[in-house]
Amino acid sequence: MEIFLSSIKKQKLSFFWFCVHAVLGISAAFTPYPMILFFYVALGYSFINLFWIHSRQRPRLIAEIIIYFASFEALGRLAGSDPFLPYELGKYILLFLCPLGLILSRNYSWKGIIGLVVLLLSIPAVIFDESGLVTFNDLKFNLLGLLNIGVAIWFFSSLNISLKHLINWSKLIVLPIISVLILTIIRTPDLDEVEFSLGANFATAGGFGSNQVSTILGLGVFIMAICWLLNYRVTGFKSLDLVILCLFTGQGLLTFSRGGMIGAFIAIVVVMYYLGKLSQQERHRLGIPNFKKYILPVTIVLIVVMSVANMVTGGMLLLRYMGETQGTLSGSAEKNLNKITTNRSDIFLEDVDLFLEYPMLGVGVGASTYLRQEYKNYAPHVELSRLIAEHGFLGIVIFSLFILIYFLNRNQAPDTISKGLLIAFYFLGFLATFHSATRTYITPLLMGVSCVVIGQSSKKSNKPRPHSDPSKLVLAQKPLKQL
């Protein structure tokens, strides 16, 4: 019988599944129940699929279940589906399914031990509370993301997959985000009626937290751009993929939350850098088209989209990305790092003060919110400052392990394109911690995915294959040689 997630990855069914997720986004804009029904039916069917496949394939299917269903977190939040789809759905999925995947794989890598160490080092700060005000919800809100990073690194580093599988995962990630895109577009008022200021815009974020929505849409921008460059068709039609890329970019920019979009553009540049290092022989061997001919069209399209968005907002968009505020424009406030980062730098400095006061074990998980002076009751936005304030010296060790993961992933990739993709996934997840802490599933999921082991390609003849029709080189249609 058909494996649900394998059906989604099939190129011949791309347009069908795009339409399904577009309909989910449309319906979720008005009522969450069709999306909730689809989620549980598809999830239940996917678990049944585990019994139909060989035991060696089950860990990879668990990974695909995590990737696809965790991506419904943002759609559930926007649709108001809690408690049927919990607010932190992606984090629960990661927390419970990653250990299940480890049990099924029984393949424990030494790199995965880093994830286990992260888990162990996060425990001491749970035991005490220097503020005396921390609730269970505070613990859950601040700790789940960190625990998820640990279990994701532990599980995904145990997987050995091909480059083809890694690229196919992009469709599992982006289809639920397309639903989010459709929902936000429907809920956005007529742009002539939107009052754009130099702050985050909730009206263009579907009425939800613009920082989180921008992070999600930024991931959509990255996935669609990379798939377009690699000639991998998400919707089944290259022109429609380009339209979706433009919509992701435009809607993400209009949220006026910069972190998600800047992170996406940085990750795209990383992949383009590594694609540029591919030799013609490598491109032929992997079935990857000459991406350079797509750079100029994509660049022009993105510039046009940005220019139109800036014009629609009356020039406010450009000023926002320049770090201007109403105060700095009027001359009543000085333009400094704190203004540019929307108070994040001052919150960071207050967290540093807490670290200096409690250097060994910190103030306890969730307590920094109540112990700051000027920014009391502000939730942390930068995971690094939260770690050092709430976990003390152990927080520094944990963050150092995150950085170590980057070097391990970079050095272990077997070829140029694998290295580019894994580093880009890592950067996108890691950079999100500097503007959204670990509020969404994106950081643990992407940092976990960046830890997979890409199998070495088999030795074949060095004679390059002649180019045929470009459509034959689509990665999902012309499978990459098993790596």
Buried (B, 14 or more C-beta within 10 A) or exposed (E): EEBBBBEBBBBEBBBEBBEBBBBBBBBBBEEBEBBBEBBEEBBEBBEEBBEEEEEEBBBBBBBBBBBBBBBBBBBBBBBBBEEBBBBBBBBBBBBEBBBBBBEBBEBBBEBBEBBBBBBEBBEBBBEBBBBEEBEEEBBBBBBBBBBBBBBBBBBBBBBBBBBBBBBBBBBBBBBBBBBBBBBBBEBBEEEEEBEBBBBBBBBBBBBBBBBBBBBBBBBBBBBBBBBBBBBBBBBBBBEBBBEBBBBBBBBBBBBBBBBBBBBBBBBBEBBBEBBEEBEEEBBBBBBBBBBEEBBEEBEEBBEEBBEBBBEBBEEBBBBBBEBBBEEBEEEEEEBEEBBBBBEBBBBBBBBBEBBEEBEEBBBBBBBBBBBBEEBEEBBBBBBBBBBBBBBBBBBBBBBEBBEEBBEBBBEBBBBBBBBBBBBBBBBBBBBBBBBBBBBBBBBBBBBBBBBBBBBEBEEEEEEEBEEEEEEEBBBBBBEBEEB
